[in-house]
C-alpha cells in the first residue's frame, strides 16, 4: 500500500575520507567500504563508542514515547522498536509500548477494544513487524543484483521480459522507470477484487499509464509488483525464494521473510482490525499475516509489500549498504551497484529525488538526517529506514501505527523527530576550537546573531568568518544582513570557500540546503557600508514543518583596511554580540 502522505512530496553513496565538522566527506566509495572486500559487522555499544552524543540520543527515545499518547487525538502507534547507530556500533536499540494491545476497533465510538492486560504483548528488541512498503527495497536490491550480473538492463523494456505487459500503451516502460516511479502507473489498483491470480495479473496488463512514461514522478505499488514479475520470469524462481537465497541467508537475516510461520505469531506486532469501509477486505484483527490487501490476495508474496523483519536485521542491511554491499565475508552487491541505489535518477523531478528503489533527501520522514546522500523508505504500517552516508549513521523505526486502525495516525511526526534527534547526536566541531555559535533546530523561527555597531572607513573593509549550514532546502535560509537607515536591514552578498573547492558567490546574501556538512570560509565585502554606522547580523529562518541540522558560525571578524576592528576571540568584543535564538555550542 502506498504510504499515506497526501499533501507532501515523497521524499551516492561514496567513501569516507576526511572527517570535518562532524561529517565524513564523501569520495568514490561507500562510507565504511573495506578495501579487502570484507564489510564491518555490527555490535551493540555506547553512544560514545559510536561517536554520538548520548544526551541527544536519549532524547530520541524520550520524544518517541510521547507518540504513545494523544498525537493529537489518538496514539500515533501502539508501540515501536527504535534502532540507531553509527559505523559498526548500534548505540540505541530500544522497544517502547506494545506489539499487541488492541483486539478490535469500534467505529461508532472511535475507540479501541483492548486485550486484557495479561494478553497484551509488549514490544521487544526482536519483535517482528510487517514492513509494508519497505519490502520494495528488497525487490529493488534483487533487481540491481540481476543488473549487476547482466541478466537485466536498466533501460531494458519491461515488455521484453513480459510481453503481456506491452498492452495499454506500456510497451516502452523500462526497468529504470519501475525502480524510480516514473513509469506513469497510478498509485494502486484493487487487485484483491479479482478472483484468480490470472485475472489479477490481467488487471496490470490492461492498466494504462496515467502519465506518459518518463514524464512525471508518480509513486505506485504497481511498479514493484511488475518488477517482481520480471524477476520471477528471468530467474525462474519465486520472489520469496530469491529474497532468502540472495539476501537474507547470506547476510544472516534470519528473522526476515515473507509469510512468517504460525510459530512466530507471539513475536509479531499486530496491525489493523481490517474491515470495510476503511479496509478493502473484511479480515478482523490482522496479526501474523501481511496487512496490505493486494499482497494478501497474492498469497503474501508481492514486490511492493509482504516482507516481515526486525530492527536488528534491517540494521544489518543498512550496514551492508553503507559498507558498499558487504557484511563480514558475505557480499550481495558490488560497490558500483550500491552506488546506483544512492544516485539520484530523478533530477528532472525536483522534490522526488530517487535512487534505484531508495528515496533520497526526503525531510518529510528523514527529518534532519535528510541530505542529498541520505537514502530510505517508509511503510504504511508505520515503518521507516534512513541511511546517511555523510555521517555513516542509520536509523530504523518499526511501529504498528495502523493498530487498531489506519485512521488514528496521520503524517510522519515520530519519524521526523527521530531523524532530528539522531542528526543532532552527531557533533559538529567548531572551526576554530572551543565553541561556535549555533542557531538551533527550532521550527517556524527567526534567529539572529548581531554584531555591535561599527563605522568602517576603508572601502577594503570586509567580514570574515566560518559558516556551516544544513537547512530545509529553499525554506530554511541563513542570510547576512547589514543595518540600513532606510530599509532597516538589507542582505549583504558574500563568498564562500570550502576545502579543495573554488569560491562560490552568493549575490542574494543567503544560503539554503546542504553545505556538505563541512565548514565554509565566508568573506563579505563591506565597501557599501563605508563611512556610516552599521551593524551586521546573521539571520536564520526556518519553516513550520521541517529543519535541517542547523547553522553554525565561528571566527567572526571585521577587518577595516589594515585594522581588525572586531574580533570575537577578544573577550570585550565577544561581549558586545547580541543573540536571539543563537547560543554557544561545543557540538
Secondary structure as GFF3:
##gff-version 3
##sequence-region A 1 587
A	DSSP	beta_strand	16	20	.	.	.	ID=ss1
A	DSSP	beta_strand	23	26	.	.	.	ID=ss2
A	DSSP	beta_strand	43	44	.	.	.	ID=ss3
A	DSSP	alpha_helix	47	50	.	.	.	ID=ss4
A	DSSP	alpha_helix	54	66	.	.	.	ID=ss5
A	DSSP	beta_strand	79	86	.	.	.	ID=ss6
A	DSSP	beta_strand	89	100	.	.	.	ID=ss7
A	DSSP	beta_strand	102	106	.	.	.	ID=ss8
A	DSSP	beta_strand	111	114	.	.	.	ID=ss9
A	DSSP	three_ten_helix	117	119	.	.	.	ID=ss10
A	DSSP	beta_strand	121	122	.	.	.	ID=ss11
A	DSSP	beta_strand	129	130	.	.	.	ID=ss12
A	DSSP	three_ten_helix	132	134	.	.	.	ID=ss13
A	DSSP	alpha_helix	135	148	.	.	.	ID=ss14
A	DSSP	alpha_helix	158	161	.	.	.	ID=ss15
A	DSSP	three_ten_helix	163	169	.	.	.	ID=ss16
A	DSSP	alpha_helix	175	180	.	.	.	ID=ss17
A	DSSP	three_ten_helix	191	193	.	.	.	ID=ss18
A	DSSP	alpha_helix	197	205	.	.	.	ID=ss19
A	DSSP	alpha_helix	221	235	.	.	.	ID=ss20
A	DSSP	alpha_helix	239	243	.	.	.	ID=ss21
A	DSSP	pi_helix	244	248	.	.	.	ID=ss22
A	DSSP	alpha_helix	249	251	.	.	.	ID=ss23
A	DSSP	beta_strand	257	258	.	.	.	ID=ss24
A	DSSP	three_ten_helix	262	267	.	.	.	ID=ss25
A	DSSP	beta_strand	273	274	.	.	.	ID=ss26
A	DSSP	beta_strand	284	285	.	.	.	ID=ss27
A	DSSP	alpha_helix	293	297	.	.	.	ID=ss28
A	DSSP	beta_strand	307	309	.	.	.	ID=ss29
A	DSSP	alpha_helix	311	322	.	.	.	ID=ss30
A	DSSP	beta_strand	326	327	.	.	.	ID=ss31
A	DSSP	beta_strand	330	331	.	.	.	ID=ss32
A	DSSP	alpha_helix	335	341	.	.	.	ID=ss33
A	DSSP	beta_strand	359	360	.	.	.	ID=ss34
A	DSSP	alpha_helix	363	366	.	.	.	ID=ss35
A	DSSP	three_ten_helix	367	369	.	.	.	ID=ss36
A	DSSP	beta_strand	374	379	.	.	.	ID=ss37
A	DSSP	beta_strand	383	388	.	.	.	ID=ss38
A	DSSP	beta_strand	393	399	.	.	.	ID=ss39
A	DSSP	three_ten_helix	406	408	.	.	.	ID=ss40
A	DSSP	alpha_helix	413	424	.	.	.	ID=ss41
A	DSSP	beta_strand	436	438	.	.	.	ID=ss42
A	DSSP	beta_strand	446	450	.	.	.	ID=ss43
A	DSSP	beta_strand	454	455	.	.	.	ID=ss44
A	DSSP	beta_strand	462	470	.	.	.	ID=ss45
A	DSSP	beta_strand	477	484	.	.	.	ID=ss46
A	DSSP	beta_strand	488	491	.	.	.	ID=ss47
A	DSSP	beta_strand	494	497	.	.	.	ID=ss48
A	DSSP	beta_strand	504	506	.	.	.	ID=ss49
A	DSSP	beta_strand	510	512	.	.	.	ID=ss50
A	DSSP	beta_strand	520	525	.	.	.	ID=ss51
A	DSSP	three_ten_helix	527	529	.	.	.	ID=ss52
A	DSSP	beta_strand	533	534	.	.	.	ID=ss53
A	DSSP	beta_strand	536	541	.	.	.	ID=ss54
A	DSSP	beta_strand	550	560	.	.	.	ID=ss55
A	DSSP	beta_strand	563	567	.	.	.	ID=ss56
A	DSSP	alpha_helix	571	574	.	.	.	ID=ss57
A	DSSP	beta_strand	578	580	.	.	.	ID=ss58
A	DSSP	beta_strand	583	585	.	.	.	ID=ss59
###
